[in-house]
Amino acid sequence: MQKPPRYEILLAEDNSLILKLELRSLKKLVNCPIKGFWQGGELIDHLKQTANSEHLKLIF
């Protein structure tokens, strides 16, 4: 039996209040890792570091 794919949700937001609200809301809705990024450069660095990961990424 094949395992379902693992997902990772990545949020990039320059407004700290909106980022906190989005993270709080998504954590209630989904059961997968969720990471928030204050700056786009941090998100790019994360993507480079996890390029060989088996996790599929959904970026907002």
WOKA-V968809 format. One record per backbone hydrogen bond with DSSP energy under -1.0 kcal/mol. CO is the residue of the C=O (numbers start at 0). NH is the residue of the N-H. Records with the same first field share a line. If there is no record, write none. Layout:
CO=NH / NH
This chain:
5=55
7=57
8=34
9=59
10=36
14=18
15=19
16=20
17=21
18=22
19=23
20=24
21=25
22=26
25=29
32=8
34=10
36=12
38=42
39=43
40=44
41=45
42=46
43=47
44=48
45=49
49=52
55=7
57=9
